[in-house]
Amino acid sequence: MKKWIVFMLTMVMVCSLTACGGADKGNGSGSDGKSDAGSAEGSDSGASDVSDMEYVKEKGTLVVGITDFEPMDYRGDGDEWIGFDADMAKAFAEELGVEVEFVEIDWDNKIMELDGKTIDCVWNGMTLTDEVTSSMECSNAYCNNAQVVIVPSDSADKYQDKDSLSDLAFAVEAGSAGEKAVDGLGLEFTSVKTQADALMEVAAGTSDAAVIDSLMAAAMVGEGTGYADLTYTCGLNDEEYGVGFRKGSDLAEALNDFFASSYGDGSMEACAKKYGVQAAVIEQ
């Protein structure tokens, strides 16, 4: 009987030691989740050390978020994206040693697209609003712009200043500076996907007026354009364009250097003349 009791006590001790050894081994390997979490944190920390410049160069592409916005970004005859912004983006990507890829985005979601890394920058005649500059790492301003009112040519004489606009129903691009300007004046408006859609609304008679960028208006409305029966009247503000990257991105400073060199050697002006926006270019 005594031998049996001794045998049982011995077995209990062996089991206890085995369990303790297993627990110690588990703590060391992260089986309780703590060490695994630590490893994951270490991995994330390492990933965050990669700059935007390194990230873009490693994947070999600069993904540019745009909308269809002549004369800045629009499709040419061969379905290739062209325009002042598109051509400058191609040149910048070439300087970085990477390919450029253009992705059409919902303008209202531009910040989310950028932070989610579906794009690397927003380069599309983007107004440097407070929302943009607080949410993105922005380049220096490179073009002057304004928000202007678009109406049918036969009614233009009635709408020459802000005070004359109260009876108009506007179409504006969602999330745009135009939408902000109209909303700030307390005017009636409908938000549409793009500025081009806003023009179509006026041309179709479903909206009385639109507010779009002055550079787009100069290229797309009036005699010799696809909207010969529309014209632009009063301006609602003055503003500047910039390019937006993820907050803290080192690509913004690289683009500033590129802007300065391309302005200095005349290539920026040559590109601007090609698309008729040379008067709007800001000295770098």
Buried (B, 14 or more C-beta within 10 A) or exposed (E): EEEEEEEEEEEEEEEEEEEEEEEEEEEEEBEEEEBEEEEEEEEEEEEEEEEBBEBBBEEEBBBBBBBBBBBBBBBEEEEEBBBBBBBBBBBBBEBBEBEBBBEEBBBBBBBEBBEEEEBBBBBBBBBBBEEBEEBBBBBBBBBBBBBBBBBBBEEBEEBEEBEBBEEBEBBBBBBBBBBBBBEEBEBEBBBBBBBBBBBBBBBEEEBBBBBBBBBBBBBBBBEEBEBEEBBBBBBBBEBBBBBBBBBEBBBBBBBBEBBBEBBEEEBBEEBBEBBEBBEBBBEB
